[in-house]
Amino acid sequence: MLERMDAAELSEWMAYERIETIDNQRIEMLLATQALMTANANRDTKKRPRPFGIQDVAPWMTPPPRAEQTEEQQVAAAQLATKLLNNAPRRG
């Protein structure tokens, strides 16, 4: 991977790692996802027609309940995302 990555991109990833570290919860989610894919790839669809879900392989990873968003909150989130995407530096 380092053979294909220039110094600027490596610096960006290093800065990202300082801000957004890969913590234990993220590692657990990655491992649970891998277990989930393995379980679904090998399940007997006649005995278990419904695919396994994340709760089947990692019951402690219950997602927190999400509050309903108002229309105003949805519009504000969309406007913010659009602004961030429009201001993002372009590569290439």
C-alpha positions in Angstrom: 0.0 0.0 0.0 2.8 2.4 0.8 4.2 1.9 -2.7 1.0 3.4 -4.2 0.7 6.2 -1.6 2.5 9.5 -2.0 3.8 11.5 1.0 0.8 13.9 1.0 -1.7 11.1 1.2 0.3 9.4 4.0 0.4 12.7 5.9 -3.4 13.0 5.5 -3.9 9.5 6.9 -1.6 10.2 9.8 -3.5 13.4 10.6 -6.8 11.5 10.4 -5.5 8.8 12.7 -4.7 11.5 15.3 -8.2 12.8 15.1 -10.2 9.6 14.6 -8.4 6.7 16.2 -9.4 3.1 15.6 -10.7 2.3 19.0 -11.8 -1.1 20.5 -15.4 -0.5 19.6 -14.6 -0.1 15.9 -12.4 -3.2 15.9 -15.2 -5.1 17.6 -17.6 -4.0 14.9 -15.2 -5.0 12.2 -14.8 -8.5 13.7 -18.5 -8.8 14.3 -19.2 -7.9 10.7 -16.7 -10.6 9.5 -18.4 -13.2 11.8 -21.8 -12.1 10.4 -20.7 -12.5 6.8 -19.2 -15.9 7.6 -22.4 -17.1 9.4 -24.6 -15.9 6.6 -22.4 -17.5 3.9 -22.6 -20.8 5.6 -26.2 -20.9 7.0 -28.7 -23.5 5.8 -31.4 -21.3 4.2 -34.0 -24.1 4.6 -33.4 -24.3 8.4 -32.9 -20.5 8.8 -34.4 -18.5 5.9 -33.9 -15.2 7.7 -30.2 -14.0 7.5 -28.3 -13.5 10.7 -28.2 -10.0 12.0 -25.5 -8.1 14.0 -27.4 -8.9 17.3 -26.9 -12.6 16.6 -23.1 -12.4 16.5 -22.6 -9.5 18.9 -25.6 -9.0 21.2 -23.7 -6.4 23.3 -23.6 -4.1 20.3 -27.2 -2.8 20.5 -27.4 0.4 18.6 -28.8 3.3 20.7 -32.3 4.3 19.9 -32.5 7.2 17.4 -34.7 10.1 18.0 -37.0 11.1 15.1 -35.8 14.1 13.2 -38.0 17.0 12.4 -38.2 18.2 8.8 -36.2 21.3 9.7 -33.4 19.1 11.2 -33.4 16.9 8.0 -33.1 20.0 5.8 -30.4 21.5 8.0 -28.4 18.2 7.9 -28.7 18.0 4.1 -27.6 21.7 3.7 -24.6 21.1 5.9 -23.6 17.9 3.9 -24.0 19.8 0.7 -21.9 22.7 1.9 -19.1 20.4 3.2 -19.1 18.4 -0.1 -18.9 21.6 -2.2 -16.1 22.9 -0.1 -14.1 19.7 -0.1 -10.7 19.9 -1.9 -10.8 18.1 -5.2 -8.2 15.4 -6.0 -6.9 14.6 -9.4 
